[in-house]
Amino acid sequence: MAAALAVMASVHLARLLRGSRPFCPDDTGHWRLGHRDGNDRVVRVIIVGGGIGGLSAAIAFRKAAHEVVVLERAPRIERAGAGITIFANGMHALGRLGVASAVASRAAPVRRSAVLTCGGRELASVPAALLAGTVAIHRAKLQAVLAEEAGELRLGQEVIEVQQDDREIVARTAGATEERGDLLVGADGLHSVVRRVICDARPRRAGYTAWRGVAAVAVAPGRLTESWGVGERFGLVDIGQGWTYWFATKNAPEHEHDVSGWQKAEITARFGAWHEPIAEVLDATEEAAILRNDVSYLEPLPSWSGGRVVLLGDAAHATTPGLGQGAALAIEDAVVLADCLAGGLGLGTALHVYESVRRPRAKAVLRRSRQVDRAAQLASPFACRVRDALVAHVPAAVQRRQLQPIVSHRV
């Protein structure tokens, strides 16, 4: 109990001090307010990874007046991609970054969320109160909003080595360049290079693969549905302006590849006879725009930080997409990490507080998401019939009790 109270007090202190003068490490390596050698100096933060988590962290640190650089290995920010749903907890975190309104203006509000059978019969719907503030958006649009506020973003910078000592941390790139700073944030995703500095953790497969795409076909405004079959799922999400984001899954062995030019044919063969408007959406999707990834996750790591290195987002706690919380967790991480570092604590203590606050939530989301995935990907027709019958009779009160702690969370 005492440890929990100490963590809460530290975070409260960080929030009270947010917005005050910059913090910088003194000669002992601790972070303090004020001057060093008579000169104001802000902490220099290196962020590895220019995805949603990395850009969110850059915004959070810039708002606290730190000097920030983001190193992204991709040579350019791609306009391709698929959709993403951001529930109220994620939108609140974006509000803390000052970009929620900009995101909402490019997104579609989610008004109805339900689980259906492959024939279109509704099994269960999410209580409307739990959808308040939820939006769906094309991932590229969200990333563009974040990039506008993130500051210095260097593309084509693949970090291959990280070294640190008591005074600084150095990130070396494949192009033989070096970036020096006081803190390095690993926001480089599921297959994180930075994570190797802290532990040797390998992603684990969830047992299924997923296709994703967008189509210039309008579905019902505010629609977010997921239809369940036997070892298969198909989702339809309205992302606004006449566009629909869709995803499809199937149980599959690791590294199974689609035949080039035949992805759409396989997906259509599997799902084209399901309820409307799945066939229409697939027909309107360009073959080249379909993405496929095996779904993987991380078991809880022994630690998220080591010295001057800290992880956030998928690099720290990659979850499966069963609850649609991956991006929101990364944005929450960014806000909490910046809060903890704004509290005048020693660097090690601040990173410990950050992990203590975030680890239980990330672990709970992973556990619940895996439960959803296992149920949705059942491969036995009999088990699926039992599952559908049980889901159809889950009281709304039970749904609220399970989902409210996730979507009503505030950082």
N, C-alpha and C positions, 0 to 999 in steps of 0.2 A: 504493500500500500504506500509506503514512504517513497519507493522508487517511482511509482505512478504519479504521485503528487509532485515529485521533483520534475518529472518530464512535463506535466501540465504547467507548472510554474515557469519553466524555461520557455515554453512556447508562448505563454501569456506575456512574458517579458519581451520576447522577440516582437510580438504584435504591438506592444506599447511603444517600442523604440523604432518601429518601421517609419521611414520617412525622415529620420534624423540624419546627422552627418555621416559620411562614408566611414566604414570600418576598414582597418588595415592591420596586417600582422606586425607586432613589434619585434624586437630583437630576440625574444624568447620563442617566437613562433606563434604566440597567442594573438588573438584579434582584439583590437581595442578602438575606442573612439579617439579622434584627435590627430596629432601630428607625428611624423616620423622624421628625425633629423631636421626638424623645423619646417618641413614641407607637407602639405596635404597630399595624401596618396591613396587612391582607391585600389581595392583588391582587383587583380587581373584574373579573370576566369576564362579558361579554355573549355569550350564545349565541343565534344566529338559527336557529330551526328546532327544533321539539319532536318530531321523529321519533326513531328508534332511536339514530342517531348523536349527535344533540344532547342527548338525555336521558342517554346514556352518558357524554358529556363532562361534563355537569353533575354527575353522581355522582362522576366521577374528580376534578374540581376541588374539590368539597365535601370529599372525603376528605382532600385536601391543605390543607384549611382556608381555601380561597379563598372570597370572596364571589361568588355566581353568580346570574344571572337568565337565564331562558330566554324568548325572545320567539317565539311561535308565531302565525302568521297565521290559522289556523283558529279559528273561534269556539268550538269545543268538540272534545273528543277523541271521535272517532266509535267506536262499538262495531262498526261494519261493517268489512269487510275480508276478507282471506283468510289462508292459512297461510304458515308460514315454517319452513325447516329450518336448524338451527344445528349445524354440525359441531363436532368436539372443539376446534378452535382457537378458535371463537367462544365455546364454553362456558368454556374456560380464561380468556379475557378477561373474561367475565362474573364468573368467580370472583375475578379481581383487583378487580372492583368490589364484591364481596361479595353478589351477587344470584344466583349460579348455582343455589343450592339452591332459591330461591323460583321461579326459572324452570322448573327441572326438575320441581318439584311440580305445575306446571300444564301440563306437556307430556307427550308420549308418546315413549318411547325408540324410536329407529330400529334395527330388528333385521335388515332385509333390504332391499337396494337393488339394482335390476336394470334393464337396458334390454330391452324386449320388442318384438316386432313388433306390428302392429295386430291380428293374430290371437291374440296372447298367447304366442307362442313366445319363450322366453328366449334372448337373444343374448349377454348378458354380465351378470355380477353383480359387485358390489363386494366385495372380500375383507372378511370379517367384522371383522378387526382394525382396518380403517380406519373402521369405523362405531362403534367404542367411544366412548361419551360423546356420541354424536349424538342430538339430540332434534328433534321437530317440534311446533310450537305455533301456535295462532291468533295472528296478529300483534297483535290488540287485547289479548290477555292478556300478551304480552311487553311491550308499551308500557305497560300498567297497572303491571306490576312495576317498570319503570324509573321511571315517573312518581312512584311512592310514595317513591322515594329521591332524586329529582332536586332537591328543594327548590322554589324559587320558579319557577313556570311561569305566564306571563301569556298568556292566549289572546286571539285577536282583535287581535293586534299585528303588523300587516304592515309590515315594514321596507322603506322605499322609498329611503333615502339613507344613506350612511355617509361621515363626514368624520373626519379624524384630523390630529393634529400631534404634536410631540415629547412632549407632556405627557399626552394622553388621546385617546380615540376616542369619537365620538358616533354613535349610531344614531337616525335619525328615522323615525317611523312614519306611516302614512297618516292616523292620527288626530291628527297634529300634536303628538305627544308626543316627548320626547327621553330617551334612556338614555345615560349617560356611564360610561366604564370605562377600564381599562388595556389590555384585550385584547378583540378581537371574534372569535368563532369562527363561521365560516360553515358551518352544518350544514343548509342549506336546499335540499338535494337537487339533482337533475339540472338543473333550470331555476333555478339559484341566482342571486339578486339580488346577494349578497355577492361572488360570483366576478367580477362586472364591475369591482370595485375593483382586481382583480389582473390580469385579462386578458379579452379578448373571445373567449371560446371557446363555440362552439355545439355542442349535442349532435348526434350523427350517428345516422341510422337504421340498425338492423341488418337491415332488409328484411322483418321479419315483425311480426305483431301477436299479442297474447296475451289470452286471457280467463282469469279466475280466479273461484273460488267455493268455498263450503263446503256440505256436505250432511249431514243427520242420518242417515247410512248408515254402518254399520261395515264396514270392510274388514279384512283379516287384520292382527292386531296387529303394529305395527312396520313396516308396509309403506311403502316408498318406491320406486315404479316409474315409469318413463317409457317410453311406447310410441311407436315411430316409424313414420310412414307416408311418403307422398310429399309433401314440403313441409308436413307437419303433424306435431304431437306431442300426446300426451295423458298427463298425469301424475296419479297417485293417491298421496296421502300420508295415513297415519293420524295424526291429531292428538289422539287420545284421547277418552274419554268418549262413544264412539259416533259421532264426527264425522270426516268425511273432507274434506281439502282437495284440490281438483283444479285443474289448469290445462290449457289447450289453446292451441295455436298454429297459425297458418297464414301462409304468405307472402302479403303484401298491400301495396298502395301506401300511401303516406303519407296520413294523415287520412281513410282510408276509414271511414265510419260505419255502425253497425248501424241497421237500421230499428227505431224505437222499439217495444218490446214483442215483437220477433222475434229477439232475441239467442239465447235458449234454443232456438228452432226451428232456427236456422242451425247452432248447435253440435251439436244432436241429429242433424240431417241429415248432418253431416260425420262424427260419431264414434259415433253410436248403434249402428251395426252392428259396431263394433270389439268386442274381447273383453270378457267380463264382468269387473267389474260396472259398466262405464262407463255403459251405458244407465240402470241403476238409480240411479246417483249423479246423473246429469243430471236424471232425473225428479224426484228429491227436492230439487233446488235451486230456490230461489225466483228468479223472473226478476229482480226488483228488486235482488237481492243479487249479481248477476253484474257483475264489473268488467272493463273492457277498456282496454288501453293499447298503443299502438305501442311496440315495444321499441327503445330508443336507448342510446347509450353515449358516453363522452368519449374522444377521443384524448388521450394524455398531455399535460398542461399544461406550459407553460414554467416555471411556478412555482406553489407552493401558498400562498405568503404574500407580504405586502407591508406593511412598517411594522408596525402593530399588528393586522393582519388575517391570519387563517390559515383554511384550509379543511380540512374532513375529510369522510369518507364520499362519497356520490355527488356532492357539490359539487366535490370534488377529483378523483375518479377513478371515475365511474359505469361499471360494467361490465354486461355482459349476464347473464342469469340461468343461463347454461349450467352453471356449477359450483355454484350456490347459495351464493355467498360474499359477496354485496353487503352484507348486514347485519353479518356477521362482520367484514368489513374495516373497517366504520365503528366497531364496538365496539373493535377492535384499535387503530384510529387514536386513539380517545379515551384509551385507557390509555397509549399511547406519548407522546402530546402532553403529558399531565399529568406523566409521568415526566421528560420533557425540561425542562419548565418548573420542575421541583422541584430542578434541579441547580445553581442558583446562577449560571447562565450569563447573559450578556447576552441580552436578549429576541431580538434578531436571530439570535444564535448558536443559541439554544435552538430557534427555529423552523426554522433550517437543519438542525440535527441531526434533528429530527422528520421533515422531508421526506426527508433522506438515508436514514433508516432505512426509511421507509414506501414511498417511490416504487418501488424495485425490486420489492417484493412486489406492489403494486397493478398494476404494469405486467405482471408475469408472470401474474397471475390473469386480467387482461383478455385477454392473448394466448391463453391456453389456453381461456378461455371462448368466445372468438370462433371458435376452431378447432372446438369442440364444436358450436356453433350452426350453422356452415357445413355440417358433416357432417349434423347432424340435420334441417336444413331443405332438403336437396337436393330439387330439383324434377323431376329426370329419373328415371322408373321404372327404367331400366337402371342409372343411377348408384346408386340406392337399393339395388338388388339386390347390386351389388358392395360397397357400404358394409356391408350387413348381413352378407355373407359374411366380410368382413375383421374386423368387430367380433366376430363369433362365434369367431374364431380368435386373438384377442389373448390372450397368456398372462397369467396372474394376476400374474406377476412384473413384467410391463410395466405393468400397472395400478397396482401398488404403487409402482413407481418414478415414475410420473406424478402420482399423487394424494397420496402420503405427504408430500412437502414442503408441500403446501397444508393438509392437515387436521392435521398434527402440529406446525404452527408454534405457537410460544409467545411471548407478549409479557410 
